[in-house]
Amino acid sequence: MKQSAPPPYRRIADTIRARVESGELAPGDRVPSTRRITQEWGVAMATATKVLTALRQEGVVRVVPGVGTVVAERGSGAPDSDAPSHKVGGPPEGAQPERRAREADGALSRERIVRAGIAVADAEGLRALSMRRVAAEFGVSSMALYRHVAGKNELVLLMADAAFAEVRLPDPAPAGWRARMEAGARLQWALYRRHPWLAQYLSITRPQPMPRAMALIEWTMAQVAGMDPLTLLHMAVTLLNYVRATAAGFEDDLEAEQHTGMDRDQWMAAMEPAYEHILESGGYPMYAGVDGTEGDAVSLDTLFAFGLARLLDGMGLLLEGRAGEGGVQGERGTQGSGERIP
């Protein structure tokens, strides 16, 4: 009977193992990162993560916090406690790694786990995040994390709340409703740029309870007066959803780069011949009109700025209409503290 081919992650893991056994990679040397694996073998980030997880479970590699995944010392690497052991009898060779794992476990805290989760999601995307992946950053089993967080859902919620804590409100705060709403939108945009996964995590239909995010939205809308609470909330969520939906492209681009091994400029350069062929037909005058402009003439940043201005134009018409109906359009709200969202 013909044997089925091993899965991609197994073939890649065997290749890296062969490099270790041949001496090409010596103990202490860094092995290819998940990002390097995606580029070298053209696989998804999830597959690359599975490669390093398998090698770590087999004792071929180990994680050194602050350094990365390196080749384990020969004879000292031990599989994860939650992985099946291939040793039968013999001396307790894994005693030292197990002791290190216990020490690392003792140094764990909810704050450190959240910071590690943010670092993984920033570099590899939210889809690559798992309890096991974060545990690998500390060199412990995933079970060690459950003493501090209930699971991935709680971890990501804590990560998102911690990200919003980074927001620093300007002091003094912009005067006027439009300047304040624009400032709030740009604070969100900068946050999503630093953490590409955050925009896609947020939900409008099933909002997450995050007081720090809510505080930013309250501050953003603090200068709008004369609106009933329901209309004001619609204005706030519409603005939030515009920024969030546009910023979702950051995570899309990160995942596309990991899958293809090409950044945006490389991708556009590769697609240029195909686009030129389409434009030669003469049936696309709008696109042909901007052919030859700078590559960043249309980007997520320009789309965000253009759309934000048009959205605020529309908000202005709404406020003017309410004022004409007898609503009071004054300046209410407070000055910013200059501190992060509490």
Secondary structure, 3 states (H helix, E strand, C coil): CCCCCCCHHHHHHHHHHHHHHCCCCCCCCECCCHHHHHHHHCCCHHHHHHHHHHHHHCCCEEEECCCEEEECCCCCCCCCCCCCCCCCCCCCCCHHHHHHHHHHHHCCCHHHHHHHHHHHHHHHCHHHCCHHHHHHHHCCCHHHHHHCCCCHHHHHHHHHHHHHCCCECCCCCCCCHHHHHHHHHHHHHHHHHHCHHHHHHCCCCCCCCCHHHHHHHHHHCCCCCCCCHHHHHHHHHHHHHHHHHHHHHHHHHHHHHHHHCCCHHHHHHHHHHHHHHHHCCCCCHHHHHCCCCCCCCCCHHHHHHHHHHHHHHHHHHHHHHHHHCCCCCCCCCCCCCCCECC
